[in-house]
Structure formats: C-alpha cells, structure tokens
C-alpha cells in the first residue's frame, strides 16, 4: 500500500469553475447526428425526429454546452444548406469524411435539440472554403431579432425568436494538412481578425474562439499560436486547444501519462498567449477553449475513417471504450478543473457514436460507454471554486512525462452549499492507496454526501448493447470522516469521488 495526502485550503484557489468545461461536441461525422441524436421513426423519437433516449442520456451526462456542426466537416459546410424546408435542402458530398450529407438536420434542428437537452449551443463558422461575410450572415440569421432579410428568413423557417448563440468558433484546425482550406498562420490570423470584427459589429457580446494548432505534435504548434494571435489578439476572446489520448503500445501506465501531457499542453498554450500579450504591453489575457478532447486510437484508420461509395451516415471512428479509457477520462477532467483559471470551455469530442460517450443502434438501444461515468459524476458534483491541490504522493517516471505522481486529484469548494467535492485517481496499477484529505481554513466536514468509486478488475472491460453496465460506478465502502478531513482506501487503478458537507 502507498500513502498519499491531499491538502486543500479555501484561500488557495485556482479560479471559479466555468460550467462550460462540461461541454460536448456534435459533428456531421458518421452516425453522430443521423441515428445518433436524430432518427425519425425511432421508437423514442419526438415529432421533430430527436431520439428521446439520447436526450435523456445527454441530460444524465450533465452536458452544459455543445459545439456544432464541426470539426473537419465545418471547413466545407455552407450553413444555408441546412435551413428552410427539409425537402428542399440540397444533398451534398462531404469531402471531410467522404460521405453524403442530406442536410435533413441543420441549424434550427440543432437549436431545437439543445433546448430539449437543456444545453447551450456553440456554433462554428466556415473559414476553410468561405470567409468573413458568410460568417456575418450566419450570425445575423441566428441572432438578430427581425426586420432584416436574414433574420426574417429565420422567422419564415419557423423560428420567431432569435437563437441567442453566444459562443462562436472561427473555423476549425486551420493549420492541419487534412483540413479543407488549410491556411498559414498569417493567412488564418488575418481572416480570423476580419471575421471577428464583422461579427462584433453585428453583435458586440459574442464570445469568439480562434483556432490554436490542431495537434501538439504538428510542426506548426507553438509558432502557429504566436503568429495567429499577433494578427487577431484584440478581436478574439479564446484560443482553442485540441488533444486526443493515444495508447499505441498497449501500456496502461504510459497511456495514463497522457494526463500530464495534457496539462503541459494547456500551460504551454497559455504561456504563448501571455508572451503575445507581453509584447503588446497588454493586460488582456486570452482564455482557452479545449473544445476537442477525448481518447481516440483504436478506430482511427482504414474503414473507421473512410468507406467507399460516399455512404450516408456510415459507421466512422466508433471507438469502443474500455475501463482503462475511463480512468484516462477521469484524469483529463481533473486537468481541466485544475486549469480553471484559464480554461473556461471544454468539449468532449464527441457526444454520440463517433468517439462518443453515448452509443446507439439504429432503431434500437442507447447506452453509456465507460467514459460516460467520470464525466457525469464530475459534471454533477463539481461546483464553485476550484481549489489548488497540494499532492504529496510518490511518483514514477514515464515516457510521455518525466514525473507522474500516483495520485491525480482535483477539488471544488461551493461556499453556497457548503460542499467540497474531491476527484481522485489512483493510477498505481497494483497497490492500494491510503489517501488522507486534509482541509484547512474552512468549516469542518460533518457529513459525507457521496462516496463513489469507478473500478474494474479488467482494464479491457467494455459496456455493450447487451452488457451496458459492465463498467459502472459503485458506492465507496472504505471511507471515513476525520476531524480535519477524510481518509479513504483507493483500489489500484480506480477513479473516486468524495463529496463532503461542512457546517
């Protein structure tokens, strides 16, 4: 057994937790939309064709905001194709995912889905094949109350009230060689600047997200962020960060090193943004939107990424998540919380089927993948301020990161409810962890509102249509309150949640 300690002090705060970090992503990719969130004729579908079972799971997941319509799909998308009478919409070839797009589901259907799910929409504008004016027109269609050609067009489409979309992505992964309309940093930075200016003139309160480099391993990383912000620093609010965990060597310990690498990635991008601010003698701080993050390595190539014949809604990148992936997702959520001073938006990519937390079968069931559970628990319990975690734990070297403590933790303090939520990953794979949580400068803990562990003896265990609860959280049986905190035994390779009530 290893002994670890987590010290929390109410005066040492990382930042206020923005609930938008519990966001997700819906792209016109594979079966994320069609037979995912939208399937007319499904036994649970409503009059608009929205799957009721997926809506229920989305609410249970605790998603707060959803990015749409892409992704790589965005860079070749004409938003006008997805509005108006469905029978009149054009059928297009989608070059991003080599599929046929019917456009039966578009902006207004997505907004209706968001309202049914109780989430806020985040839209993207195409800066691959289009530009600033198309973005301006899209914003006017969505958000202007009425009295103009575009706002009245929306009203004629059955949406009398403006959609009120606040968060907008200025393109997607524009430095990537796989991106439609790939651009240099100078080209994209100027386009993002001009687009942002037009959008702000129309709607000053929008929040605008510029594209960071799409991958930390690309040669453009770092220089891209610096050069893009040199062009559009004054016009944008956020810079995007995209990160996907991989496990090419089937080594659980090294795989969990992605957690530390994600933390480093976020801090690197923040440092680059601050360097640009320093050169400009600016007090403004660019915030970060980690608007694509997940585990993705098993369903990346071949038929998983592209199928012949331009099919409609093919089964693309349908990653089957195992218990090991759930541990990684839990660690990633702690990283997002521990960077709450800078990270204000994050989107699990994606929501359904295509690397989704939820899986469905056409005409059939919907179920929770393993990564669903840590996300749902964190979204349910994390509130208020994120406390700085002082972790005292032994560490081991990894290839992805030189020092990996066996304890990965995050914690929030919600003064309004008097609750402290602690999220703890024991990534020692063979030793139990005797964890002591010490509370300083705050009322004594007098009750334990929740104690949950996510653990399975088999790292490869998965949830399937016929065994949907093979991996699921259970009550934590080895935890006790102490005068100044809490003590718990953490199983090897487990993710744990403790919610304490104070006076």
N, C-alpha and C positions, 0 to 999 in steps of 0.2 A: 504493500500500500504506500502511496505517496501522500505527503501532507502539503496542503496548499492553503493560502489565505487571501481573501479579497477584502480590502479596506475601502469603505465608502464614506465620504464626508460631504454633508449638504453644502458646504462652502466651496467645494471644488467641482465646478460644473463645466461640462464641455459645451453645452448650449441647449436651447429649447428644442425638443424633438418636433420636427415638422412632420405631421401625419402623412404627408405626401411621399415619404420614403417607403410607405407600404403601397406603392403603385404597381401596376402590371402593364402589359403590352398586348395589343391585338393588331395583328398584321394580316393582310390578304396574302397568306402563305399557307399552302397545303390545306388542312382542314381546321385552321384556327377559326375562321369565320363560318364557312359553309360546312354543315354538320358538326360545327363546334358551338358557337354562340347562336347560330341562326340555322334553323332547319324546319321550314314549313312542313306540316304534316306529321311531325314527331308527336308522339302521344302527350308530351308535356308542353308543346308549343302553344303560345298565345295567338291572338288574331294577327299579330304582326310577324309571326314566324320565329319568335325568340324562344329558345329552349328554356322551359321553366326549371328543369333540373340543374342546368348550368348556372342560371341566375341564382338559385338557392345556394349552390356551392360557392359562387363568387361572393355572395354576402357572408357566408361562413368563413371564407378565406380572409375577409376583412380588408379587401382591396379598397383604396381610397381614391385613386386617380388612375386613368387608363390612357395610354398613348395609342394613337391611331392615325393613318392607316398603314404605316410602315416607318422604319425598315427599308430594306432594299426596294421593296415594291413602290415606295414613295417617289423614288427618283425618276420613274417613268409614268407617274399617275396624273391624269387630268381630273381634277375634282369635279368638273362639270359632268363627267360621265356617270357619276354616282348620285345624281339628284334628279328630281322630276319623276313622272310616272315610270314605274319599273319596266313595263312592257315596251317603253320607248327608248330604254337605255342601250347604248351600243355594247356589243360583245367585242372584247379586245384580247390581243395576245400580250401576256405579261412576260417581258424579257427577263425580269429579275429571277423568277422561279420557273420559267419555261412552262407556263400554264396558260389556260384560257380563263379569262376573267369575265364573268357575265354581268358584273355591276348591279346585280339584283340587290345587293346590300351596299349602302353608301353612307354619306354623312348623316342624313336625317335619321336613318335607321340606327346608326351608331349612337346618336344623341338619345334616341328613344330607349335604346338598350341601357345606356348609362343611367338614365333616370329610373328605369326599372330596377337596376342593380344598386342604386344609391351611391354612385361614384361620380367623380368629376372628370370631364373629358379633357384630354390634351391632344391637340391636333398638330400635324406636321404639314409644311408647305414644300412643294417640289422645287428644289433648286438644282436638280440634275438636268432635265430637259426643258425646264421653264425658269421663270425668274420673278423679279420683284412685283411686277404688275399683276401676274396671276395670283401671287400671294395676297396682295392687297384686295383683289376681287374676292378671294375666298373668305378673307376676314370680314369684308363688308356683307357678303351673303350670310355668314353665320351670325354676326353680332350686331349689325345695325338694326334699329327698331323697325324702320319702314320709311316709305316715301321716296326711295330711290329704286332704280331698275333692279339692282341685285337684291336688295332687302325685300322688295315686293315680289321678286321671283321666289324667294324662300317662302313668303307668305302664301303664294299661289300653290306651293307644294305642300300646303297643309300645316306649316309651322308659323303660326301667327306671332309667337313670342320669340325674341332673339335667343340664340343658344347660349350666349354669355360665356364663351370659351376664353379662359384667361391665359393658359399656358400654351405656347406655340414653339415647335421645333423648326429651326431654319435649316431644312434639309436633313440628310442622313449620311453619315460615314463618307463624306465627300473626298477624303484622301485615298479611299480604298480602290485598288485596281479592279475589283469586281463591281464597283458602283457605276450605274448608268450616269453618264455626265461627270465622271471623275474630274477633279479640278486641282490646280496647285493651291498652295496656301494663300498666295496673293490674289488669285482669281476668286477663290471662295470668300476670303475675308472682305474684299470689296463688295461682292454680291450680297453677303450677309449684312454688311453695313447699309447698303442701299435699300435692301428689303426691310430691314428693321426700321429705318427712317420712315418709309412709306406706311408701314403698319402702325407705328406710333402716332403719326399724324392723324391717322384714322381713329385710333383707339389708344390713348396715352397710357391706360392702365394695364395693357397686356404685358405678360412676362415672356421674354424671348430667350431661347436656348440656342446658342451657336454650337456647331459641331466641333468637338475635340477629335483627335486622331481616333480612328476606329479600332485600333489594336495597339497595345503597348509594344508588341514585337515588330511592328512595321518600322521601316527606316525613317518614316516621316514623323514618328512620335517625338514629342518634345519641341522640335523646331516648328512643327505644324501649329501647336497651341500658341507658341510665342508669336509667330508671324500672323496668324489669324486675328489674335487679339490686338495686335498693333493696328489692324485695319478697323475693327469693329468694337473696340473696348468700350467706348462711350455709349454705344447703342444697344448693347445686349446685357442681360442680367445673369445668365448662366452659361457654363461650358459643359458639354456632355462628356461623360466617361463611359466606355463600353468595356465590359470584362466578362469572359466566359472561362470557367474552370475546366481543365482537361486532366485526364489521367492516362497518358499514353503507355505507361509502364506497369499498369495494374498494381500499383503500390499505394496502399491506403495512406500510410504515413506521408509520403511525398505528395499525394493528392491533397491532403489537408493543409499542405504548405501554401496552396492557392489562397488561403485565408490571409496569411501575412503578406503575400504578394499583392492582393487586392488593396490592403491597407496602404502599402508602399505606393501603389499606382495612384491612389487618391491624393496622397500627400505630395507626390511629385507634381501632379497637375495643379494643385493649389499653389505650390511654390512657384511654378512657371507663371501662373496668373498674377501672383504678387510681384514677381520680377517686372512684368509689364507695367503694373501699377506704379512701382518704384521709379521706373524710367520716365513715367509721365507725371511724377510728383502728385499722384492721385491718391486720395483716401478711399476711393471706391474699392470694394472687394467683389470680385467675380465669384458667384456661388457655383456649386457643382450639381449637375443632374446626372446621376448614374442611371440613365434611362434605358440601359440594356445590361442586365446581369443574370447569370444563371450557370448551370453546369451543362456542358454540351461537348461530347466527344465520341459517343457511341454511334450516333446516327448523323454523321457529317457528310459522307461521300457517297458516290455511286447513285443507286436508286433512291437513297434517302434524300438527296439534294436535287435530283432531276430525273424525270421519267420521260420516255419518248412519246411523241404524238400530241403534245400540247393538251394534256388532260385537264378536266375541271376538278378542282379540289382534290388533288392526289395526296396520298399519304407521304408527306415530306417531313423530314427531321423529327420523327415521332420518337423522341428519346424515352426509353423505359427506365425510370429512376429506381435506384435501389436504396438500401438503408445508408450505405456509405455516402451517397449523394445528399441524403437528408442531413447528415452531420455537417457536410460542407456548407449546405444552405444555412444551417443554424449559425455557423461561424461567420458567414458572409453578413447575416443580419446584425450580428454584434459589431462587425466592422462599420456598417452603415450608421448604426447608432453612435458608435464611438467617434465618428466624424461629423456629428450633428451640427457642429458649429459652422461647417462648410457645406455639407451635403444636405440639401433641402428637398430633393426629389429623387426617387429611385423607382425603377420599373423592372419587376421580374419578367423576363422575356422567355416564353410568352405565357399567356393565360391558359389556353386550351390546345391540346393535341400536339401542335408543333412546339417542341421543347416546353410543354405545358405542365403546370401544376395540376390541371384537371384533364382527364381523358374521357373520350366519349366513343360510342359506336353509333353509326347512322341507324336511326330508328330504335336504338337500344339504350343501354345504360350509360350513366356518367359516374365516374368515381375519382377519388382523391389519389394522386400519386404521392410517393413518400415525402417529397419536398413540400407538399401542401402543409404538413403539420407544423414544422417550425415557423413557417410564415404566419399561419393562422394564430398560433399561440403568441408570437411576438406582436402581431397587429392587435390582438385582443388586450394584452396586458401592458404594453409599453405606453406610458403617458407622462406628460410634464417635461421635466428637465432630465437630460442625460448626465449622470454623474461620472466623474473621472474614476476609472477603476485602477486602484493600486494593487497589482497582482504580484504575489510572492509565490512562485512555483518553479520547480526545476524545469529545465529546458533541454532540448535536443537539437542538434544541427540537422538541417535539411538541404536538399539541393536547390529548392526554389527560394529558400530563405535561410540565412546563416544561423538564426536562433529562433526556435519555435517552442514557446512555453507549453507545457501540457495542459494548462488551464487557459481557455479563451472565454472572456466574460464581458458583459455589458450590463448596465443597470440604469433604471429611471426612478425619479422621485416625483410623485404627483402630490404637491402640497394640498391641493383642494380636497383630495380624497384621503390623504394621509397614507398612501400606499407606495411601497418600494417594490419594484419588480427586478429580479435578477435572472439573467440568462447565462448559463454556464455549460461549456463544452469540455468534457474530459477527453482529450484526444490521445491519452495514453491507451494503447490498444490491448494491454494485458494486465494493467494494475488498476485497482480501485483508487479513488481519490478521497481523502478525508479533507473536506472543504470547510473552512471556518470563514463566515462572513461577519466582519466587524463593522458596526455602524457608529459613526462619530458625528456629533453636532446636530443630531436630530432626535425626535422623541423615540422612546424605547419601543421596540416591536412587541406587541401584545397579542397578535393573532396571526395565523397563517391562512391566508385566503386561498392559496393554491400552491400545490407542490406536485409537479408533473415531470415525468421522465420519458424520453424517447430513446428506446434501446431495443436492439435485436441481436441475437447471438450470431446471425449470419449477415455479413456485410453485403451480400448479394441478394438479400431478400427484397422482393418487389410486391407492389399492390397490382392486382389484375382485375379484370372484369369479374372473374369467378372467385377471387380471393381479395376483395377490395380493402380489407382491414388487416392484412398480414403484418404490415408495419403501421402502428398507431400509438399515440401517447397513452400512458397509464399513470395512475396515481403513484407518487413517490412515497415509498414506505419507510425510508431511513433518513428522517429529518427531524430536528428538534429546535425549538426556540431557545435562545440563551439571553441573559440579561442585556447584553450589548449587541445582539445579532442573531445568528443562526449557525447551525452545524449540520452538515449533510454528508452522506456517503454517496459518491458518484460512481456508477458502474464504469468499467472500461469501455471506451468508445460510446459515450452517451451524451445526449443533449438534454439539459434540465432547466426547469423554470420554477422560481420560488417567488411568491407574492406575499409580502408581509404588510400587515396593518399596524399603524402606530397610534399612539394616543393623540 
